[in-house]
Amino acid sequence: MIEAFVFDLDGVLLDSEQVWDEAREQLANERGGRWHPNAQRDMMGMSSTEWSRYMHDAIGLPEPPEEINREVVERLVAIYREHLPVIPGAREAVERLAARWPLGVASSSNRELIELVLELLGVSALFAATVSSEEVDRGKPAPDVYLEAARRLGVDPARAAAVEDSHNGILAAKAAGMCVLAIPNAHFPPEPDALERADAVLGSLAELTPETVEATCRRSG
């Protein structure tokens, strides 16, 4: 029986992976970094500590990781306040599932961005727990952020379900022992081996209903 549901943020509620990509690539170009085509995929799922270190070490930005992190987050805040790239049906999906279970967020986004997005979406009050991977030891695909979300929700991870869009996100939620529904990211689709790990693959948020979650997790259990 499912006792709680956990949302990823980027790529599930927000069409934002490419926004992150553009902000980091722009900063790299401005600061003389060595951007490369695989940089975004490399950083997907990393915590802010991890990707800002990657920007410093692999991309070659001279600033310390803390400054790189702050600069990128400031750019994201400005973009979101001007236009939040909401995926169609995001708020409705949150409301549907909140009527059935306590909700959590397990996101690689910074705490500041998670809180801003939920506020702008008007759904802050519907989430019982939110976790940024900057608050745990390891980012996705490690299970840490999902395990912490389950802990804050007060449930056994095996009795929680999650929705993910990315390769590393699916692996993270599965490694935590959760039932995982995947909605593949159109811009950065998961590799087949990750999709095979998901308990169900959905076409859009419109398909994410309590009934679908319960049926999926009952089969997988």
Disulfide bonds with the S-S distance in Angstrom:
Cys179-Cys217 2.12
